[in-house]
Amino acid sequence: MLGEMATFPPGTIFAGKYRILGQLGAGAMGAVFEAEGPQGVVALKTLLVEPGKQVAAETRARFDREVAACARLQHKHVLSILDHGIDDVTGAPFFVMPRMKGEDLGQLLTRVKRLEPTLAVPIVVQACRGVTAGHAAGIIHRDLKPSNLFLEEEGGTVVVKVSDFGLAKVQDVGIESLTSSGAILGTPHYMSPEQAENAKRVDARTDVYSLGMVLYHALTGGPAFTRSGSFLAYVVGQAQVPPVQGAAPWVSPELARATHAALLRSPDARWPDAAELELALTMAVGFEIANATLYRAALAPISEASKKQVAPRAELPQHWQDLLRR
């Protein structure tokens, strides 16, 4: 498959209207190119079709799912698509996205490891808004993780964009049945326990769990379960999510409780949707912090002064409604 990348060298006219400028990245099933088209300079994502062969059904289904999901969504905090179709020459399906500047949250965390709570929370709050828009459109993401939250630079500021809807559960799109009941769909480090058991039957609360684990990672330097064995122990009920304050004692008890209420094992005990999680985080840190403008210059590691702080230990909730009684 990777050998097929030579099919689209710089100068290639793709789909009759996009001139390939260069390759931005590649994966197992396709590649992303920088291209120039009617919208200006864009990012063009395509499956690389080998001559005389058909794309595997699940690979094509994932690609079509991403197109179907993004085509429904036009939101500030979602990476939208500008165009999609099939290249007449190669038969390769494609879609076109804005050419963005910046990095994803995964890249940032690899570089800085931990973030100040005053930075981690507004990033996740913005992600909550994109996820809420998806849920309103009948789209459950099912693969929320740091690398799927893009930090787009707009001038000197940063805006969070939810991306990669290839594993999304999209209502009224007839491709969901290609996901087998026994398949593990998603990324285990950020996946809810119910999604690990049956990805077809999850609802919006699986995304709430994933957002909570993304926040946990940003605060502590890693997700709660980094080994497959520890994650499986959690799924079968033999382990609990370690307290966020154990790895990040500077996290306030209010923020710790709001975070853990997203990570409860039972979906019924968790925040019922991403909008409620956003509200809880806002109440935990205050409106000004939760809604603070993000600046590129502020995407830095947590300070040594913050690391030396020790906040009062939180009594962790057993149900999201426990926080309403405080």
Secondary structure as UniProt FT lines:
FT   HELIX           2..7
FT   TURN            10..11
FT   STRAND          13..14
FT   TURN            15..17
FT   STRAND          18..26
FT   STRAND          30..37
FT   TURN            38..39
FT   STRAND          40..47
FT   TURN            51..52
FT   HELIX           57..72
FT   TURN            76..77
FT   STRAND          83..86
FT   TURN            88..90
FT   STRAND          93..98
FT   STRAND          102..104
FT   HELIX           105..112
FT   HELIX           117..136
FT   TURN            137..138
FT   STRAND          139..140
FT   HELIX           146..148
FT   STRAND          149..154
FT   TURN            155..156
FT   STRAND          157..162
FT   TURN            166..167
FT   STRAND          169..170
FT   TURN            171..172
FT   TURN            174..175
FT   HELIX           176..178
FT   TURN            181..182
FT   HELIX           188..190
FT   HELIX           193..197
FT   HELIX           199..201
FT   HELIX           205..220
FT   HELIX           228..235
FT   TURN            236..237
FT   HELIX           244..247
FT   TURN            249..250
FT   HELIX           253..260
FT   TURN            261..262
FT   TURN            267..269
FT   HELIX           274..285
FT   HELIX           287..290
FT   STRAND          294..295
FT   HELIX           296..298
FT   HELIX           304..307
FT   HELIX           320..325
//
